[in-house]
Amino acid sequence: MTVADPITAAAEPRATPDPALDARGLRFGYQGRAVVDGVSLAIGKREIVCLLGGSGSGKSTLLRGLAGLAAPDGGAVHFLGQPLLAPHPRAALVFQQPSLLPWLDVSANVGFGLDFARQPAIDRQARARRIHDAIEAVGLASHAHAYPAQLSGGQAQRVALARALAREPELLFADEPFSALDAITRAEMQSLLVDLVHRWHTAALLVTHDIDEAILVADRILLLAGRPGRIAREWRVDIPRPREEHGDEIVRLRLDIVAELRAATART
Ligand SMILES: Nc1ncnc2c1ncn2[C@@H]1O[C@H](COP(=O)(O)OP(=O)(O)OP(=O)(O)O)[C@@H](O)[C@H]1O
């Protein structure tokens, strides 16, 4: 019997049928200088994609563009089959800083995510249920009435995740959401993120410069490299979870990514 390799690499992106997000030929930059150029990628429904790259490779610029926060200088983004011209109500964002409103308690901060522009109207009962479920899922039921100043960094980031989930997003964008946390909290949050994405049946695009984080979390890793940045390589990661138990495969993938990062850096 032949066993499928849990890691497959490709230089060219493969087709993603019925994607949540589909981007073609994207160019983004500042003051006429392209930061990323010729970027095409798709994110499948319920797929976790990690966008990995060195500092300054354009990860945040690309994520902001894919989320509709900036218009591309070239190319186009389609979200759920429609052209994306502004942030979509079925997408949610989490950043490195949780950005909670200090005068609102946890419950109200999570509910605040339902008041964003163009969010579909929901009745009071559905709203209360969504807030309750999201807070419970991130393990903060006993802190629902605490204020941000009373929370640890990890707890505050859990609230930011709950705020995103309460919107029942089709796609969760996360830009280095755990990089300000200590190693133990960070590991907990990585597992929590995978668990929540699976329970909420959402897709996720996680930006990170941390190779190990990408390997532990992603169904697929995209490497952004070059000047201007482009998708230099992708890896499909079918290592069973919890992945910490599959050390050999993790080490092999890590070595492959490091080699590709070095090669990409040498080319620029
Ligand atoms: N508002 C801006 N105006 C001008 N240049 C910018 C702006 N934001 C980012 N840049 C530049 O664009 C390039 C890519 O930045 P970006 O933040 O997208 O990279 P990154 O891969 O997310 O980096 P990091 O991992 O360090 O956060 C950098 O050279 C940066 O200096």
The ligand as an ORCA input file, in Angstrom:
! r2SCAN-3c Opt
* xyz 0 1
  N       1.594     53.003      4.934
  C       2.764     52.736      4.302
  N       3.383     53.681      3.567
  C       4.534     53.428      2.908
  N       5.179     52.247      2.936
  C       4.611     51.247      3.667
  C       3.384     51.444      4.380
  N       3.062     50.285      5.013
  C       4.051     49.401      4.701
  N       4.967     49.986      3.911
  C       6.174     49.340      3.358
  O       5.759     48.222      2.583
  C       6.653     47.131      2.763
  C       5.866     45.913      3.216
  O       5.301     46.190      4.496
  P       4.307     45.157      5.198
  O       3.970     45.725      6.539
  O       3.199     44.824      4.279
  O       5.272     43.892      5.336
  P       5.167     42.649      6.327
  O       5.632     41.466      5.565
  O       3.793     42.551      6.911
  O       6.217     43.031      7.440
  P       6.269     42.648      9.021
  O       6.311     41.148      9.115
  O       7.559     43.289      9.476
  O       5.052     43.234      9.665
  C       7.717     47.610      3.754
  O       8.841     48.018      3.026
  C       7.061     48.768      4.446
  O       8.020     49.712      4.858
*
